[in-house]
Amino acid sequence: MVVHARTASPYYRRHYQGLPATITDPQLLPITTKAELMTHFDEWVTDPAVTLTDVEAFVADPALIGHQLAGRYTVATTSGTTGVRGLFLVDSASMAVTSAMAVRMLTGWLSAADLARLLTRGGRLAIVAATGGHFASGAAAASLRRGGAASRVGAFSVQDPLPQLVAQLNAFDPVVLAPYASTGRLLAAEQEAGRLHIHPALVVLSAEGLPEEEHPRIAKAFGAKVRHSYAATECPFLSYSCQYNWLHVNSDWVLLEPVDAAYQPVANGQPSHTVLVSNLANRIQPILRYDLGDRVLVRPDPCPCGNPLLAIRVQGRTAELLTFARPDGTAATLTPLALSSVLDRIPGMQQSQIVQTGPTSLTLRLRPAPGTDPASAGQAAHEQITRVLTDHGLGHVRLTLDPEPPHLTAGGKLRVVIPWKPS
C-alpha cells in the first residue's frame, strides 16, 4: 500500500520524500489527519479523473445516495469530532474486503441453528440509520435496496418519531436488526413495553457505545444475540465483537496503533490518547497512519473467546439520550443522532453543536465554513432541528442560536450533542 500510495498519489509522493525505498517499520511513516488530507484532496486521490469539485457536487444531490460516482466509487461523508467534513470514496477492492469481513463477522456470530432461523424467515435485514445524506450506513442501505436483495433489506430513518419507527419495524418483522446503539436501546424499551413485537435472531449495534449492562438487557428484550462493531467511514471493516464484548480488529486488513499524545505506542492494558489506522484495502484514497481520534484500550491477555485477533475496547463513545418534557407531562426521548445527523446535511456547515439547556430548551452553536453566509446557515440549521422536534411532538421546545462557536473539550475534540443534566 505504501508503494502504491507513493506511485499513484502526488500527496503521498511528496509526504514520503526522504523515507527509505522499502518500509519495514510503519512507525517511520508520518501521521496523516482528515484536515490535511481534505486540504489536499485532489493530490490525495489516486484517480486523477476524480476531483473535490466532482465529489462535492455528487454528495449535494440526495437522489444519488446509494449510487456510484463515475460508476466506480461509493461515496460517504462524515463530520467527525474535529468538525472537518470528510469525503471518502470506497473502491471495488475495499468493497470486496468489506463484504468478506462481513461474512467472517456473521459466521463468527451465528450458529447453524441461527443461520437456519435466518433462512427460514427470509433473511430480512432492518437497518436503522441516518437518512437523507451520503452517510456510510445510509448509502450502504440504499445500495443494497437497489440490488437483488431489495425485498429483504429495509432502510428505516433514525429521525422518524419512535411510534412511526416501531410501526414500520412491526410490519417488516426483521430477522436481523441493525440500529445505532442508542436507537437499539430505545427499541428494546419499546419491545419490553409490548409496543414493538419483533423477533430478530441477531441485533447488531453500531456507531456508539453503551453501558455494559445494556447489552444483556437488549438481548433479553428481543430474545436475540446482541453484538456490536467499531468502525469508521475511513475503514468500514475495522472490527467486530465477540460474546465477551471485546472488539476484535480485522488485523489482516487494518493496522491499528494505539498511541499517546506524542504519537508514541502505549502498552497493552493502558488507554490510548488516540488511535492511528492504516486501511490496507482502499487504493483510491490511501489512508495510512491516520489519526482517527478515538481512545482505545488493548486487552493485555488472550481473549477467552479464542479469537487471536487484537482485542480492544473503545473509550468515551457512549451515547447519552436526550429526554424532553411534553406539555401533557409525559417524556419524549431522542437519540443524539436523530438531531445531529440533520445538521450534517446542511451545505457549508463546518461544525455544529447541540446543547440541551433544560427539559424544553435547546441551543445551537454553529461554525459555517469560510465563504458561507452565517445567517443562511443558521436559518437552515434552525429549520432542520425544528422539523425534527415537531415530528416528535416537541414543537414547544425553545430553540435558540448561540452567537458563540462550538466549544471544544480540553483535548480539542468536539462533543456534538450535550444532553441536559438536572442539578
Order of alpha helices (4+ residues) and beta strands (2+ residues): alpha-alpha-alpha-alpha-alpha-beta-beta-beta-alpha-alpha-beta-alpha-beta-alpha-beta-alpha-beta-alpha-beta-beta-beta-beta-beta-beta-beta-beta-beta-beta-alpha-beta-beta-alpha-beta-beta
